[in-house]
Amino acid sequence: MKKALITLALLPLLGAGCLGSTAPDNEGPYTSEPTPASSEVTPQENPATAETGGTAQPVVQTPTNSLMVETQKAGNEVVAKNVNLAKPGYVVIHVSTDGKPGNVVGVSDLLNAGETKEVYIKVDITSDNEYFAMLHTDDGDKKFILAKDAPIKDADGNIVMTKFGVTK
């Protein structure tokens, strides 16, 4: 009788030891990685799947700050092919001065967080200059002010920008 009572008393303790553990080698649905808050998660349009414990799970990506601008034609606008922002911000065009971003010559409208394709920025560009497209934050006033809306940096502390040329 005492053995049965001891066994019954130990069962809940043994079961509790299994809760919250990670699967071996971080395989399966339990990992030691933190789950991003729902406001930080953006599902893909056509989510890829990952095999996890025999069931397909959608792959979730967190927003990152990125920018793609290809060589432009001289004229009165720049097209950023793809912009991805973790928070609302701007694409700012700087003229190149000694190979570095110089004066601001154009600014996009305020962009929402997430991916935006084909962002048109009104700016006169010429083939005798090079330019930088750079991501800047919005301080919350929804107006671009260079002194307040700082350049966005990546995880390594580098400003998110790209240099582009202009053809005739």
C-alpha positions as CSV (number, residue, x, y, z in Angstrom):
1,M,0.0,0.0,0.0
2,K,2.9,2.4,0.9
3,K,4.6,1.7,-2.5
4,A,1.4,2.5,-4.3
5,L,1.0,5.8,-2.4
6,I,4.6,6.8,-3.0
7,T,4.2,6.0,-6.7
8,L,1.0,8.0,-7.0
9,A,2.7,10.9,-5.2
10,L,5.7,10.9,-7.5
11,L,3.7,10.7,-10.8
12,P,2.8,14.5,-10.9
13,L,6.4,15.4,-10.1
14,L,7.7,13.2,-12.9
15,G,5.2,14.7,-15.4
16,A,6.1,18.2,-14.4
17,G,9.7,17.6,-15.2
18,C,8.7,17.0,-18.9
19,L,6.9,20.4,-19.2
20,G,8.9,23.3,-20.7
21,S,11.7,21.1,-21.9
22,T,13.2,21.5,-25.4
23,A,13.2,18.7,-27.9
24,P,16.6,17.0,-28.5
25,D,18.9,19.2,-30.6
26,N,16.2,21.9,-30.9
27,E,14.3,19.7,-33.3
28,G,10.5,19.6,-33.4
29,P,8.0,22.3,-32.3
30,Y,9.9,23.2,-29.0
31,T,13.0,25.3,-29.2
32,S,14.9,27.6,-26.9
33,E,14.4,30.5,-29.3
34,P,12.0,33.2,-28.2
35,T,8.8,33.6,-30.2
36,P,8.4,37.1,-31.6
37,A,5.5,39.1,-30.4
38,S,2.5,39.0,-32.8
39,S,3.1,42.7,-33.7
40,E,6.6,41.8,-34.9
41,V,5.5,38.9,-37.2
42,T,4.7,39.2,-40.9
43,P,3.6,36.0,-42.6
44,Q,4.8,35.6,-46.2
45,E,2.3,35.9,-49.0
46,N,3.0,32.3,-50.1
47,P,4.5,30.8,-46.9
48,A,7.0,28.1,-47.4
49,T,6.6,25.2,-45.0
50,A,9.1,23.5,-42.8
51,E,8.7,19.8,-41.8
52,T,8.4,19.7,-38.0
53,G,7.5,16.5,-36.3
54,G,5.7,15.1,-39.4
55,T,3.4,18.2,-39.8
56,A,3.9,21.2,-42.1
57,Q,4.3,24.5,-40.2
58,P,4.3,27.9,-42.0
59,V,7.6,29.7,-41.9
60,V,7.2,33.2,-40.3
61,Q,9.6,36.0,-41.0
62,T,10.2,39.1,-38.9
63,P,10.4,42.4,-40.7
64,T,13.8,43.7,-41.6
65,N,15.0,47.0,-43.0
66,S,16.1,46.6,-46.6
67,L,16.2,48.7,-49.8
68,M,16.8,47.9,-53.5
69,V,17.5,50.6,-56.0
70,E,18.9,49.8,-59.4
71,T,20.7,52.1,-61.9
72,Q,18.3,54.9,-62.8
73,K,17.7,57.0,-66.0
74,A,18.4,60.7,-65.7
75,G,15.2,62.6,-65.1
76,N,12.9,63.8,-62.4
77,E,12.4,60.7,-60.3
78,V,14.0,57.7,-58.7
79,V,12.3,54.4,-58.3
80,A,13.1,52.2,-55.3
81,K,12.3,48.7,-56.6
82,N,11.7,47.3,-53.1
83,V,11.6,48.8,-49.6
84,N,11.1,46.8,-46.4
85,L,10.7,48.7,-43.1
86,A,10.3,47.4,-39.6
87,K,8.7,50.7,-38.6
88,P,7.3,53.6,-40.7
89,G,10.0,55.7,-42.4
90,Y,11.3,57.3,-45.6
91,V,13.6,56.6,-48.6
92,V,15.9,59.6,-48.7
93,I,18.1,60.4,-51.8
94,H,21.5,61.9,-51.1
95,V,23.9,63.1,-53.7
96,S,27.3,61.5,-53.5
97,T,30.0,63.7,-52.2
98,D,33.5,62.2,-52.3
99,G,31.9,58.8,-52.4
100,K,29.8,59.3,-49.3
101,P,26.2,60.5,-48.8
102,G,26.0,64.2,-49.1
103,N,23.1,66.7,-49.3
104,V,19.5,65.4,-49.4
105,V,18.0,66.0,-52.8
106,G,14.8,63.9,-52.5
107,V,12.5,62.2,-50.0
108,S,9.7,59.7,-50.5
109,D,6.3,60.0,-48.9
110,L,6.0,58.4,-45.5
111,L,6.0,54.6,-45.9
112,N,4.2,52.2,-43.6
113,A,6.0,49.3,-41.9
114,G,6.3,46.2,-44.1
115,E,7.2,45.7,-47.8
116,T,6.5,48.3,-50.4
117,K,7.3,47.8,-54.1
118,E,8.0,50.6,-56.6
119,V,8.5,53.6,-54.4
120,Y,8.6,56.8,-56.6
121,I,10.7,59.7,-55.3
122,K,10.5,63.1,-57.0
123,V,14.0,64.3,-57.5
124,D,16.1,65.7,-60.4
125,I,19.0,63.3,-61.1
126,T,21.7,63.6,-63.7
127,S,24.1,61.2,-65.2
128,D,27.1,63.1,-64.1
129,N,26.5,62.3,-60.4
130,E,26.1,59.2,-58.2
131,Y,23.5,59.0,-55.5
132,F,22.7,57.1,-52.3
133,A,19.2,55.9,-51.4
134,M,19.0,55.6,-47.6
135,L,16.3,54.6,-45.1
136,H,15.3,57.1,-42.4
137,T,13.0,56.7,-39.5
138,D,9.9,58.8,-38.8
139,D,9.9,60.4,-35.3
140,G,6.1,60.2,-35.2
141,D,5.2,63.6,-36.7
142,K,4.7,62.1,-40.2
143,K,6.9,64.9,-41.7
144,F,10.5,64.3,-42.9
145,I,12.9,66.5,-40.9
146,L,16.6,65.5,-41.4
147,A,17.6,66.6,-37.9
148,K,14.9,64.5,-36.3
149,D,14.4,61.5,-38.6
150,A,17.6,59.5,-38.2
151,P,19.1,57.0,-40.7
152,I,18.0,53.4,-40.0
153,K,20.8,51.0,-39.0
154,D,21.0,47.3,-39.4
155,A,21.8,44.8,-36.6
156,D,25.5,45.5,-37.0
157,G,25.1,49.3,-36.7
158,N,25.5,50.0,-40.4
159,I,23.2,52.6,-42.1
160,V,20.8,50.8,-44.5
161,M,21.6,52.4,-47.8
162,T,22.6,51.7,-51.4
163,K,24.6,53.6,-53.9
164,F,23.3,53.8,-57.4
165,G,24.4,55.3,-60.7
166,V,22.4,57.2,-63.4
167,T,22.5,56.7,-67.2
168,K,21.5,59.3,-69.8
